[in-house]
Amino acid sequence: MAKQPIITVKNLVKNYGDFEAVKGISFEVYDGEIFGLLGPNGAGKTTTLEIIETLREKSAGEVTVDGLSIDHDADKIKQRIGVQLQSAGYYPNLNLSELIALFCGLYGIDKTANEMLEKVALVDKAKSKYKELSGGQKQRFSIATTLINNPKIIFLDEPTTGLDPQARRNLWDLIREIRDSGTTVVITTHYMDEAEELCDRVAFVDGGRIVGIDTPNHFIDKLIESGFERKKQVKLANLEDVFIDLTGKEWREG
Ligand SMILES: Nc1ncnc2c1ncn2[C@@H]1O[C@H](COP(=O)(O)OP(=O)(O)OP(=O)(O)O)[C@@H](O)[C@H]1O
C-alpha cells in the first residue's frame, strides 16, 4: 500500500528579522512512521517543528497536518498532536498523578493517571514530584503527557539528550511501541546511532535547507556505493557495547 503523508510541508520559509532561518523547505512525513529531523545546531529543526506544531508563525509556505492547514485549522491540529513540553511547564508541587489529572482536565479527557503512567513504566512513581525523577524518568513522563489526547502525531525534540545508554535504549523501545500502536512520531536528535536505530526515514537539514531525505539504510548504502571508506578500520563492537556488556541492559532508574 502506498505511504500516506500525514504532514506535508511545501516551500516553508521562516525569517527572524533579516535572517532567513528556514529557506523554503519541502518534505512529507508518512502516517505511522518515525521521522527524524537531523542537522547541526542552528540548522532550523526546532523552528520547523514549532511551525508544524502551530506554536510559531511561518513567513511563507504551506503546511498541512492530518489534512488540515496550519493557516486555518490550528486549533483542530492542536487537538490531534502531542508535543513534549520543556520541564519548566510542569507545576513543581504536584505529583505525577496530579499532573496527569491536570492535563486530562485541560484536554477534557477521561483517563486515569495510572493508565498513562503504565504506558511509560512509572506507576511506582505516581506520588513523586517531577523534580524528584531521574533524567530518564522525566523524559518518559513528558512522553506520557504527549499521549493523553490520543494524538495521531507526537513531536519529540531531542528526547534522549543527557541520558545513559540503558535509559536511551529503553526510550527507543518506548518510542517504537508508540509508533507500532499507530502514532506517527517526529523526532529531532543529534545522535546518529539513535537516528539509524530508530528512524524509518530521516531528513538532514543544514543552513535552513533540506540536503537529503531517505531511509537510514539507503543513505548509508549510497555513501558506500560512492566509494566512501572509513579511515579507521571499524571494529565489530564499540565502547557503548562494552558499557552495556559490563553494566547490563536493565534500567537503573526504575
Ligand atoms: N526567536 C528567534 N529569534 C531570532 N533568531 C532565532 C530565533 N529562534 C531561532 N533563531 C535562529 O534561527 C536559527 C535556527 O534555529 P533553530 O533553533 O530552529 O535550530 P535547530 O536546528 O533546532 O538547532 P539546535 O540543534 O541547536 O536545537 C538559528 O540561527 C537561531 O539562532
PDBQT file of the ligand as one rigid body, heavy atoms in Angstrom, charges set to zero:
ROOT
HETATM    1  N1  LIG A 301      13.289  33.664  18.247  1.00  0.00    +0.000 N 
HETATM    2  C1  LIG A 301      14.358  33.781  17.468  1.00  0.00    +0.000 A 
HETATM    3  N2  LIG A 301      14.810  34.993  17.076  1.00  0.00    +0.000 NA
HETATM    4  C2  LIG A 301      15.868  35.118  16.261  1.00  0.00    +0.000 A 
HETATM    5  N3  LIG A 301      16.573  34.089  15.759  1.00  0.00    +0.000 NA
HETATM    6  C3  LIG A 301      16.175  32.846  16.111  1.00  0.00    +0.000 A 
HETATM    7  C4  LIG A 301      15.043  32.637  16.976  1.00  0.00    +0.000 A 
HETATM    8  N4  LIG A 301      14.875  31.299  17.144  1.00  0.00    +0.000 NA
HETATM    9  C5  LIG A 301      15.873  30.711  16.423  1.00  0.00    +0.000 A 
HETATM   10  N5  LIG A 301      16.641  31.630  15.802  1.00  0.00    +0.000 N 
HETATM   11  C6  LIG A 301      17.778  31.363  14.906  1.00  0.00    +0.000 C 
HETATM   12  O1  LIG A 301      17.326  30.536  13.833  1.00  0.00    +0.000 OA
HETATM   13  C7  LIG A 301      18.287  29.547  13.510  1.00  0.00    +0.000 C 
HETATM   14  C8  LIG A 301      17.651  28.189  13.605  1.00  0.00    +0.000 C 
HETATM   15  O2  LIG A 301      17.374  27.900  14.977  1.00  0.00    +0.000 OA
HETATM   16  P1  LIG A 301      16.687  26.542  15.433  1.00  0.00    +0.000 P 
HETATM   17  O3  LIG A 301      16.511  26.616  16.906  1.00  0.00    +0.000 OA
HETATM   18  O4  LIG A 301      15.492  26.281  14.612  1.00  0.00    +0.000 OA
HETATM   19  O5  LIG A 301      17.835  25.497  15.065  1.00  0.00    +0.000 OA
HETATM   20  P2  LIG A 301      17.980  23.961  15.447  1.00  0.00    +0.000 P 
HETATM   21  O6  LIG A 301      18.294  23.257  14.176  1.00  0.00    +0.000 OA
HETATM   22  O7  LIG A 301      16.791  23.498  16.196  1.00  0.00    +0.000 OA
HETATM   23  O8  LIG A 301      19.260  23.992  16.379  1.00  0.00    +0.000 OA
HETATM   24  P3  LIG A 301      19.667  23.082  17.658  1.00  0.00    +0.000 P 
HETATM   25  O9  LIG A 301      20.155  21.794  17.099  1.00  0.00    +0.000 OA
HETATM   26  O10 LIG A 301      20.776  23.882  18.247  1.00  0.00    +0.000 OA
HETATM   27  O11 LIG A 301      18.464  22.966  18.531  1.00  0.00    +0.000 OA
HETATM   28  C9  LIG A 301      19.459  29.766  14.463  1.00  0.00    +0.000 C 
HETATM   29  O12 LIG A 301      20.450  30.530  13.789  1.00  0.00    +0.000 OA
HETATM   30  C10 LIG A 301      18.857  30.536  15.608  1.00  0.00    +0.000 C 
HETATM   31  O13 LIG A 301      19.814  31.399  16.214  1.00  0.00    +0.000 OA
ENDROOT
TORSDOF 0
